Amino acid sequence: MAEDTDSEKKRETQYLFSDSRHAEFGSAADCDNGNRGLEQTACWTDQETENNGFHDTKCDEIKETRILQAVAFLEDAVNYRSIQHKVDSKSLKLYRWYYSRPVQWFLYAVIGIVHLLAFVEVPSSLTLSSDVRLGIVRPNPPCGVTESVEIICLLVFVADIFIKAHLVGNRQVRKSKWLLVYTFVVGISIIDWTISLSFYCTEMVRVRRILRPFFIMQCSSIMKKTVHCIKQSLPEILSVLLLLCLHIYLFAMFGMLLFPQHQVNSTALVPSKTNIEGNVYFSSLGDSVLSLLVLLTTANSPDVMMPAYQSNRLYAVYFILFVFIGVYCFMNMLTAVIYNQFRGYFLTSMESSLFRRRLGLRAAFTVMLRLESRHQIQAADTTVSKLLLKTVLLRISLGKSSLQYLLEKLDNNYNNRTLDLCEFQKFFDFLDHEQDIKLRPEMRHIENSVLALMQGIIAHVYFTYFGLAVAFVNVVCITAELATQYSEEALKSSNSTLATLNLLFISYYLLEQTLKVSFFGWRHFCYERRNVFDLAVTVSLVTIEIFHLVVYGFPFVGGVNPKKLSSFITLWDLVRIVNLIIILRLLRIIPQIKTMSLVVGTLLDLLHNLRPFAGVIVVAYYSFAMLGMELFGDVIKYEPDEFLDVTNASSRVQACGSYEQLGYWANNFDDFAATIVTLWDLMVVNNWHIFVKEFSSVTNKWSQLYFIAWYLVSVLICINLFTALILEAFIMKWDRSTHLGVEAMHQSSNSRRTTQDLFRDMLSEPAEEDLTSQLHSHQFLMEFESSLDSP
């Protein structure tokens, strides 16, 4: 296929520049030095050429540049890129090389490497445990090792900046805030790297590590849009957060008045239990606010209420009102605001992406017109030839299936050899529905009537239902067997009931998959991902079962093989692995239940196509992890009592519910891996107040701001944002299922859906005037046309 495409490409290109093709475009002898402005063709000249081939070569060079422009603009449309870049031949070749898949993957790899350095650079995470009680010595690399890798990555970023700046020009560089900040971050990183080496890697603060996540954000256009939409939504989000802060402040003041601290010789008529409440949870304004903030996450509920509630049950009204208003009103309101505002801004951002695609298509059409017409390109009858479009398509970096689809569509539907603007745009409509071009392959054709009947039986939905019933019965048998005889002694024999049942069920699974592959054909079988999942699980089960039979023999047939590999794997291990895989196979029931299939399909779409949103969370984690390591690195110290058994930490007298008593020693900020886990535990907000109390006690009260900031960013913004996206994706998928049906949804689930696809139905097409205005204001296209006017 690749050789045929290359030969066809060469053939079309040779024809394009051959004499017969010149007759269609106009020969070199017909070239004239007339107006070559933006609205006219640029390859014609009336100079005498019969004795000189210079203009013939010049015309070919211009045509080649035009084709490169069309190819680049179409690739911009495919990838939602801006067309505001240089359009001369050398710049276009550099542009296409820069955005080629190998170069882009190389840049992604460099970005990944510079971030993964956090695991190995000082303090390294190359230990089995982060527990400070173990006193493990970290294998830190010598100074200059990780720094050498880092400077290579930074130099790659410098080259990336220079290439981008060259391609878009100085005017666009000044307009691009992302590129300017990118330059600033790289410059600061190089300066900080130099300072680090001058101090022999012993500097107090490494600023460049905190700035690294910017490299992740700037490499993805969708992530840039996400960050921009979050910034646009911040005023509305902050308004709700301000109400939430006011809510906490008012209840904190009420709490301090209701539960005053116990004072000696106090004559206040308050029960003794309220003194405990005041001394522990409402001793100061800061403690009151922190206690209620933690209560807002329900992490200390009902602990914070119990001292007062034990004294007087009416005090429960105070805490119930606070939780109801804060958790069930303001928190849900915050989610609604984030969902509504972010959705609106993101739709606007997606419309700008759609505008880029339409503009790229219009620019490609305009450039191709100048190759074929000597007239005004705005004339109503202007068209491009089928052969020219085919020549351009063969040079586009596009997937094989998509390119094949376009070529077949061009050959089958456009026999008149020309396309006007409307037809040209409709021809590329597949870009908006690219996931639908993968059609289901035909089932294998069988002549024999008996085999054809068997094929119909196996392809029937009831055969699938029967297989699901068998898998369900298998899981029920495993459940009953484990519920009654779950012990190594009962199941370690190869003659156990469970081993016999597994052999029978696995035999059926093997037969089922063999029949499906044989009668469906390999391509039809692999079209549905659930079939591929069944096959992978079945192959795993058969492989393990064959190993089991070879080593331990058949059930109830002879004894155990004396040459069993007990040192390698035991029968108990095999039984557990087989049962785990069998239970995993029950997941095949998911596509048969509509609601469950929609939920899982939504999650898969989020995992595959909403990675930029997860990238925002990764950026937040990385930034806060680096900041946390700078603030709290090595502040947790374990000092065992010399009079107690050091190996038995429980023998120490520790406060109930404290960091030490709960054994949270491994949760610290001493290295990057431990910090990530600690931030995750904080984001879950279960017992997060214990971390706040411990780290503020070993540093100072101001350290609480770090944990509160992490709660605001990770839980109130990022998680609510992700929740809003899940809601939007599920609602759209559900609406889509009501129109297409379950089977169509299964076919759609087998194809790739992009972020733009999730919002496609809500996007409005750009106005014709806007496209024309943007195209005619293209700086480099105008400069290219003007350069053709010069002699």
N, C-alpha and C positions, 0 to 999 in steps of 0.2 A: 504493500500500500504506500509506504514512504517513497519507494523508488518510482512508482507510477506518478505520485504527486510531484516529485522533483522533475521528472521528465516532462510532465504536462506543463509545469511552471516554466521550464526552459523553452518549450515549444511556443507557449503563449508570449513570452518575452521576446523571442526572436521574431515572431510574427509582428509584434507591436512595433519593432524598429526596422522591419523589412521595407522594401520598396513598395510592396502592395499596401502595407499599412500606411505608408506615407501618402499614398494616393487618397486614403480615406481622411487622414488628418490634414492633408495639404503638403505638397512636397517642399523641399528646402528652397527650390527656385521660386516658390510662391510667397516666401517670407517677405514681409514689408515692415518698415519702421514706423508704422502708424501708432495710434494710441494703444498703449499696453497697460492701461490703468486697471483698477480692481475689477471693473465691470467688463473687461475684454480679454480675449485670449492673448497669451504672451509669447507664442513661439513662432510668429510669422514675421517674415522680413522680405523686402523687395530688392535686396542687394543682389548683384550679379554673382551667381554661384557655379556657373557651368565650368569655369576654369579653376575653381578653388573650393575645396571641401570643408573649409573652416566653418561656415555657417551651418552646413549639414551636421557637423559634429556638435556645434553649439546648440542646435535645435534638439539633438538627441540628449544632450546633457540637461536641458531644461525639461524635456519630457520625463527623463528619469527622476529629476527633482520633484516634478509634479506627482509622479506615482508614489514617491516616498512620502510626500505630504499627505496624499490620500490614505496611504497605508497607516501612517502615524495618527491621523485624525480618526480613522476607524478604530484603531487600537485604543485611542483615548476614549472613544464612545463605549467600547466594550468594558473598559475598566473604570468608567466614571471619572476620568482624569480631565483636568483643564487643558484647553488647546492653546493657552497663552504661553507658548514657548517658541524658540527660534525655528525657522522653517527652511533654512538653507541646507544643502545636501550634507555637508559634514556634521552639522549640528543634529540633523535628523538621524544620521547613522549612530552618533553618540547617544542620542535620546533613546532610540530603540534598543541599543545595547544596554544602557543603564536600566531600563525597565524590563529587560529580559528576565526570564525565570531564574536562571543560574545566578545572575548578579543580585537580584532581590533576595534570593535564599541565602546568598553569601552575607548580605547585610543583616538579615535576620539572625544568622548564626553568630555574627560578631556581636550583635546586641545581646543574644543569649549568653555568650561567653563572658562578656563584661559584667553581666548581672550574676552569673554563677560563681564569679570570683569570690563573692561574699562567703561562700561555704568553705573556702580554703585559705583565704587571707586572714591575717591576725585580727581577732582570735578565731582560729579555725573551728569548724564543726566536725572534724574528723575523729570523733570519739563515739563509743557505743552509748554513752549516757551523758546527760548534762547535770546529773545530780551532784550538787556541790559537796555533799558529805563523802563522796568517794575519793575526792582529791586527785582526779585523773589529770595527768600532765598532757596538755594539748600538743600535738605534733605541728607546730607552726612552721611554715616555710621560711627560709632565710630572706632577709631584706633584699629586694630586687627581683625575686622570682615572679611573684604575681604582678609586681609593678611593670615588669618587662612585657607581660601579656597585655596588661592594661594600656600601656602606651601604644602598642601596636593597634589595639582597638580604637584608641583615640585618634591615631593618625588616619585610620580608615574613615572615621567620622569627618576628619578635616577634608580628606579627598571627596567625601560625599557632599560636603558643603560647597566645595569649589565646583564640582560638576553641576549641582543643582543651580548654583548662581550663574554659571556660564549658560546653561540651557534656557533659563527664564529671563535673563537679562537684568540689568541694574534697576530698571524701573519696577519690575515685579519683585525684586529682592527687597526694595524699600517698602513695598506694600505687604509683604509676607511677614507677619509677626512671628509665626512659627519658625521660619528660617532664621530670623534675627535672634530669637531666644535660643534656638539650636546653636547658633554661632557663639552666643554668650556662654552657654552651659559648657560647650567644648573648651572654650578659652579658659574659663574658671577651673575646669577639671585639669587641664594641662598645667596651669599655674599651681594648683594644689598638689599635683603629682610631683612637680619640681621641688616644692617645699618639703614634701614627704621624704624624698630622697636626700635632701640636704640635711634633714634631721635624722637620717638613718632609720626611717620608719618608726620613729618614737614620738611623733607629733601628737598633741592632745586631741585634736578634732580633725576628722577627714571629711571636708565639705563635699568633695566630689562623690562620695558614696551616697550621700543623701540626694544628690542631683541626678543620679543614674536613671531613675524611672522615667525621666523626660525622654530618654532615647526610645523607650517603648511607645510613649504617646505619639511622638512625631513620625513614627514609621507607618502609622495606620490612619488613613483618612477617616474611617468610621469612628475610630477612637477620638480623633480630633473633633469630629462633630459631636460626639458624646460629651466630651469635656466642655465644648462650647455651649451645648444645651444645658448642662448642669449649671454653668455660670449664668446663663440667661434665666434659669429657674430659681436661682438663689434668693432673689428678693422675696418671692412668695414663700419659699421654704423658711427663710429667716423670720418672716412675719409669724408663722405658726410656732417656730421655736421660741420667739419672743413671748408669745402667749403662754407657752409651756414653762418658760423661766418665771414668768409672773405668777403662774399657778404654783410652782414650787416655792417661790419666795413667800407668797401669802400664807401658805400652809406651814412653812417653816416658822414664820412669826407667830402664827396661831399655836403651833406646837410648843414653842418656847414659853408662851404664856400659860398654856394648859399644863405643861409638865416642867415646872421650874426645878432647878437643882436643889438638892437637899442642903440645908444650911443648919449649922449648930444653933440651938436655941430659937429655931424658927417657929413662929406662931401661925404659919399658914395652915389653914384647915384642908390639907390634901392628904390622901392616903399614902402610906409608905411605899407602895408599889410605884406610884407616880414619881417618887423621888428617884427610884432606879431608872425609870424612863428618862427623866430629865438628866441624870448624871451620865448615862451611857449614850443615848441617842440625840438628846437635845441640849447638850452642855454649852454649846455656842452656836452662833449663826452658821458658821462653816460646817460644823458637825450636823446641824439640823438640815441644811441644804443637801449635804452628801447623803444622809440617811434617807431623805425623801427621794433623792435621785435614784438611789439603789432600789428603794421601794417601787419606783416607777418601772423598773425592770423586773419586779417581783422576785429579785434574788434574795432578799432578806425577809420575805413574807412567809409566815406571820410572825417571825421572831421579833421584829421591831414593835409589833403591837402587843405582844403577850404581857409584858410587865403591867401596862396600864389596863389592859382588858381583864387581867386577873383581879385587879382592884375594883373596877367598875365596868360592867358590860357596856355602858353607854359610850365609853371612850372608843368603842369599835366603830361608831358612826363617823368619827373623824378620819380614820384610816380608810374606811369603805368609800367615803366621799372622795378622798384624795385619789384612790386607785381608780374608781369609776370615771371620774372626770379626766384624769391624766392618761390612763391606759386605754380605756374603751372609747373615749371621745377624742382627745387631742392626738393620740397616736394614730388612730384610724383616719382622722382628718389630715394628718401629715402625709399618710400614704396616698390619700385621695388627691391632695394638692400636688404631690410629686407626680402621680400618674397623669393628672390632667395637664399640668404645666409642661412637664417634660415631653409628654406625648405631642403637644402642640408644637413646641420648638423642634422636636425631632422630625415631625412631619414636614415642617418648613425646610429643615436641613436635607431631608430625603428629596424634596422637590428641587432643591438646588442641584443634587446629584443627577436627577432626571434631566434637568436643564443642560447639564454638561454633556449628557449622552446625546440629546437631541442636537445640541450645538456641534458636537463632533461629527454627527452624521451629515448635518447641513454643510459643514466645512469640507468634508470629503467629497460631497456631491458637487460643490462649487469648484473645487480644484479639478475634479475630473471633467467638468464642463469645459474648462479652459484648454483641455487637451484635445477637445473634439469640435469646438465651435469657434468661428471667427466673429460671431455676433454677440450682441449684448446678452449676458447670462440671465437677465431677469425676464427675457422673453418667454411667453407662455409655452412655446413649442420646443424649448430646450430639453434635450435628453442626453443620456450617456449610453454608450453601446454595451451590449451584453458581453462582448469580448474584453473590453477594457475593465469592466467590473470583475470579470473572472480573473484577469491578470492581477488585479489588486488583491482579490481574495486569496490567491495562491501565495501571496507574500505576507499575509497577516499572521501574527502569532496567535493562533486559535487552537482550541482542542480538536483532535481528529474527528470526533463524532460531530461537533458543531460545524467544522469546515465541510465535512462530507454532506451534512444536511443542507448547507447553503448551496453547495455546488449542484446537488441534485435538484434543489428547488429552482435554481437558476436555469438549469437545462430543461426542466419539465414544464415550467410555468411561464417562461419568457421566450417564446419562439420568435417574436418580432425583432429581437436583437437590440432593442432600445428600452430605456426606462426613464420616465419623467420623475420629477421630484416626489410626487405622491407615491408612485410605485417603488421608488428607491427607499423611502421611509417604511413602507409596508413590508418591503423585502427584509428589512432588518428588525421587524417586530419580534422575531424569535429571541432577541436579546432580552426582552422583557419577560419572556416565558421560557428561558433556556432550559429549565428543569424538565419541561414537557417534551423535549425532542427525542428523549430516549424511549423508543417504542418497544412494546413487549414482543420478543421474538416468537415466531411461530412454533407450535408444538411439532415434534417429529412426526413426519407423515409415514403411516404404516398401511401397507396394502392388504395384508392378511386380515380377514374378517374377525377371527378369534382374538388375535392380538389387538386389533382396533377396539374390540369390545372391552378387553382388559384395560386398554388405555383410557377409555371413557370411564370405567369404574374407578381407576386410580385418580383420574383428574376430577372426579365428582367431589363436591364439598362434603358429602357424607363420609368419604374415605378419610378426609382430614379430621372430621369430628371423631371418627372411630380411633384414629391415632391419638387424639387428645384424650379420649376416654381411657385408652390404655396407659398413657403417661400419668393420668390422674390416679388410676388404680395402683400403679407402681408406687407413687408417692404415698398413697394411703397405706400400702403394705409396709413400706419403710417406716412410716410413722408409728404404725401399730407394733412393729417388731422392736423399734428403739424404745417405745414407751413401756414395753413389758420386759425387755431383756437388754437394756442399755448398759453393757459392761464389756470389758475386753475379754473376760473369761467366757462369756456367753457367745460372743461373735467371732472369736479368734480362730475357730475351727472352719476348715473349708467345707465341712458338711453341714453348716448351719442353714437354717431355713432361708435366711436373708441372702446368703450366697447363691442358693439354688434359684430363688425368685429373680435375683439380678441377672443370672445367666439366661433365664427364659425371656425376660423383658428385653435385654440387650439383643438377643437373637431376633426378636420381632423388629426392633428399631433398625437393625442392619438390613433385614428383608425389606422393610418399608422404604428406606432410602435407596436401596438398590433398584427397586421397582420404579421409583419416581425418576431417578436419573436415567434409567433405561428407556422409559416410555415418554418422558417429557423432552429429552434432549438436554445437553449440557447448558446451552445458552438460555433456553426457556426456564430451566430449573434454577439457574443462578440469577435470573432477573429479579426474583423476590428475595429480599434479604432474610426473611424468616426461613426459607429453604436452606440458605447458606448457613444460618445459625444451627438448624437441625442437623445438617450434615457434619458441621464441625463438632458438635456435641457427640453425635453418634460415632464419629471416627475416634474421638478421645475415649469413649466408653469401650469400644471394641479393642482398641490398643491396650488399655489397662486390663481388660478381661482376658485377652490372649496372654499377656504377661502373667496374670493370676493363674491361668490354667497350666501354663508351662512350668511355673515354679511350684504350685501347690496341688496340681491335678484337678480332675473333675470332681464335683460333689458326689459323695457316696460311692466313688469308684476308687478303691485302693486307699492307701494312706497318703500322708503328706510326703512329697518328694524329699528325700534325705538331703538333697543338694540345694535346698532352698537358700535363697540369699537373705537370710535373716539379718545379717549385718548391714545389708543395703536398704531393704524395705520389708516391713512385717506385713502379715496378713491383715492385721488390724488397720494398718495404714491404708492398704488397698481398699478395704471395705469402706472406710470413711471417704476416700477420694471418689470412689464409684458412686456412693450415695449422694455426695455433694453435687456431682455432675448430673445425676438423675433428677435431683430436685431443681437444679438450674434449668433442665430441659422443660420443666413445667411452664417456663416463661413463654413458650410458644403459644400458650392460650391467650396471651394479651391481644394479638391482632384480631381475635374473634369477638372480643367484647368492645363495642363502639367507644364507650366512655373511657375505658382503660386504654384503648389504643390511641385515643386523642391525647390523653394525658402523657403517655410515653412518647408519642410523636412530637408533642410540644417540647418535652424535655430534650429530645434528640435535636430538634431544630435549634434550641437554645444553646446546646453544647457545641454544635457544629458551626452555626452561623451567627451567633451572638457573642463570639469570643472577644470582640472589642470591649463589650460591657464587663466581661470578666477581667479583661485587661485593666480596666479602671480599678477594680478591687485589688489586683496584683500590684498596681502602682501604689495604692494606699498602703498595702501591707509592707512593701519594700521600703517606702519612705519612713513610715512609723517604726519599722524594725531598725533601720539605721539610726534614727533619732533616739530610739529607746536604748540601743547599745551605747550610744555616746553618753546618755544621761544616767543609766542604771547598770552599766557593765561592772561586774565584780563587786556590787554593793551588798549582796547577800553573802554573809559569812556563817559558816558552821563551826561552832566552838563547843565540842563535847565536854561534858563535865568530867574532870579527871577522876572523880570518885565514883562515877557510874560506869556501867558497861557500855563502851562506845558502840559495840555492835548491836545493842538493843536500844534504839532511839526512843522506844515507847516508855522506857524507864525514866525518862526526863519528865520533870514536872512542867507541863505546858498548859496554856490556857485553852479551854475547849473551843473548838472552831477556829483556832488560829492557824496561820501559815505553817508553823512548825508542827502543830498537833495533827493537821491534815496531811502532812508529808508532801507538801508542794515544792520540795527542794529542787526538783528538776525543772520547775517553771521559773525561769529567770531570763535575764537579758545578757548573759555572759558570752553567747555566740549567736550567730545568725539563725541557725536551725532552731535552737531553743527559744529564741525571740519570736519566730514565726508561730511556734506552737503556743507560746504564752499569749500572743495577740489573738490567736484563734480562741483560746479559752476565755479571753476577755470579751470577744465578740459574741460568744454564746451567752454571756452575762450571767452564767450560773456561778455564784460565789465570787464574782469579780470584785466585790467590795473587800474581800480578804486580801487580794493582791494590792488594792489601793491602800489599805491600812498598813500592810507590811512594808511596801516600798516608801510610803510617806514617813514611816517611823525610822527607817534607816537613812533617809535623806532629809527632806523637809516637807512642810505642808504644801508648798507650791508644786510639788511633783504630782499632786492630784489632778492638776490641769491637763497633764499629758494623757491620763487615763480617761478623763472626761472628754477631751478632744477626740480620742480614738473612738469612744462610744458614739459621739455625734457623727463622725465621719463614716464609720463602718456600719453601725446599726441604723441610725436614723436617716442617713442619706443613701449609702451604697445598697444596703439590704432592702430598704424601701423602694429604691430604684429598680433593683432586680425583681422584686415582687411585682411592681407595676408592669415590667416588661413581660413577666410570665402571664399576668392577667391579660395583657393585650394580645400576646401570641396565642393563648388558649381561646380567647373570644373569637379571634379571626379564624382560627382553625376549626372551631365549632361551627361558625357561620358557613365556612367553606364546605364542611361535611354535610350540612343540611341541603346544600345545592348539588353537590357532586355525588353523594352517597358513599357508603363505606368502602365499596370496591375501588372507586376512583381515589379515595383517600389512601388506600393501600398502594396504588400505583404512584400516587404523588409522594408517598413516603419513601419510595425507592429512588427518588431523584433528589438532586441537590437544590436546596432553597437558600437564597441569600437573604441578608437583612433587608434589602430593598424589596424583595419578594413579599415579605411579611406585611409591608405597608403599601403594596402596589395599587390595590383597589381604591385607596384613599388619596392618591396623588393626582394632581391636576396637570394637564399638559401645558407647556410654556406657550406664551403668545408668539405669533409669527413675527410681530414687530420687534420683540425683544431678541429673538434669534438673529434677525437681520441686522439689528443695531450692533449686537456684540460681534458679529462676523465682520462687519465693515469697520469696526474699531480695533481690529486685530493689528497690533503694532508691527509685528514681524512679517505678517503677510503683506501688509502695505509696503513695508521696506523692500520686500522681495520683488513686488510688482514694480516699484519705483526703480529698482536696480536694473530692470530689463529695459527701461527707457534710455538708459545711458548708452552711448555708442560703444 
